[in-house]
Amino acid sequence: MIKEEYKYSDITSKIIGCSMEVHNILGTGFQEVIYQRALANELLLKGVSFVREYEMPIFYKNEHIGTRRVDFLVESVVSVELKAISQLENVHFAQALNYLEAYNLEIGLIINFGAKKLEYKRLINPRFKPTHS
């Protein structure tokens, strides 16, 4: 599952593997929060570092206008948005991409536990601006 040409492929592969385990055990039909809790447990079991419900500020023209919580921020570099719906639609991808842009994160995943088969998509932020420490 790891593709070396993809940035953070090692991390995204672990997240997807943990998500598959959760989906295999729980199946479909639960609310998103149930999958979120189960995925948190699975990530902990696999030794993956994350913050759940990570709150980040949203700015408009350099003015703070609110905050948004990403479901998971994994290893401080990959955002993960969870859904528990029958199928993902373009609006869900747009929302996840907006979070990447707002947080200036390069890579994200959107994972849907609501479909018969686990759905996931890797997203890349085309507006990512590397910060220098």
N, C-alpha and C positions, 0 to 999 in steps of 0.2 A: 504494500500500500504506500510505502514511502517512495516519493519521486524526488530524487536529489535536485532536479532543476527547479523545484518549487521552494521558495523561501519558507522556512519554518515547517517544512514537510514532516519532520520528526514529531513536532508538537501536534500539528493538525491530525496526523495519523493516530496518535494516542487518543485524542479527543473523539475521533470518529469510532475507534475501536471500543472505547468506553461507552459511547452512545449506542453502538450496536448491541453491546452486552445488556444495557438497560432495556432497549427495545425488545430483545429476545426474551427477557424475563417478564417485563410488564405488559408487553403488547400494546395495543391501542386502547383509547377510551378514557384515559385519565386527564385531569387538568394539567396544564403546563407546569405548575408548581410541584406536582408530584414527580414529574420527570426531572425537574431541576434539582430536587433533593436527592433523587436516586443517582443522577449524574455526578453530583458533588461527592457522594459516597464512593462512587466508582473511581473518580479521579484521585481521591485520597488513597484508595487502595493501591492505585498504580503509581503513587508518588509524584503526581503532577501538581505543580504549584498553581494556585488560582485564587481569585477573589470573586465571590458571588455577589450579585447585585451591586456592582461597582459603579458608584455615582461620579459622574463627570460634569463639569460646567459646559454650558452651551453659550457661545458668543455670537453676536451679530454686530458687524462693524466695530469690533473691539469692545462691545458692551455686553456684560453678562446679562443674559435674558432668561436663564433657567438652568435646570439640570436634567440629566437623563441617566437612567441606570441600565447598563448593559448586563445581560444575564450572567455572563462570566467574562472575566479578563484572565486569560491563561498565560502563565509565565511572563506577565507584564507586556506581551506583544501581540496576542491573538484574541480578538473579541469573538464571543460566541452568543448568538441569538437563538433562543429556543422557541419552537412553535409546537402546538398540539392541535392541528387542524387537518381536515381531510386532504387538502393539497395546497402546496405553496403557489402563490401567485406573484406576478411582477411587483405588486405593491410591497410585498414582504422583502423582496430582494432590494428594492429601492430604499426601504427603511433601514435595512442592515448596512447598506452602502453609505447612507447618510450618517450613521453612527461612526463608521470608520473615518469618514471625512471630518466629522465634528471633533473626534478624539485624536485625529492625526495618527491613526494606526494603519499599518500597511496591509495586514492580512486579517480576514475574519471568516467565520463559518456561520451558516444558518442551518439549523438542524430541525427537522420536523418529525416528531414522534407520533403524530396523528394519522399518518398514512399506514396502509397495510404493511408496506416495506419502508424501513427507515429512509427518509430523504435527507440529503445534505448537499450543500454547495459551498465551495471555497470562493471567497470574494477577495478581490485585490483593489485597493484604493488607488485610483489613477492620479489623485491629487496629493498623495503622500509626500510630505516634506521631511526628510531626515533631519533630526536635531543633533547638534554636535555638543558633546559633554565637555 
